[in-house]
Amino acid sequence: MPYQPIYNLPISQAEAVEIALRQVNGTVVKVELDTENGRWVYEIGIREGFVYYEVIVDATTGQIIGIDYD
């Protein structure tokens, strides 16, 4: 099996969702692992009423990089 660095991330998908839900209360509708500016991030989509939020969590540190909403 080839080396896959995404399997060695310190922050799991479940932990990233918990971090995001501490900032935005709602229902998680999407979780994606992606790269942004050369680092691994989780993009977590949360719906709260009629508003859709996307919370970006650094997969290495657990820090919230940004919160966008529509």
Order of alpha helices (4+ residues) and beta strands (2+ residues): alpha-beta-beta-beta-beta
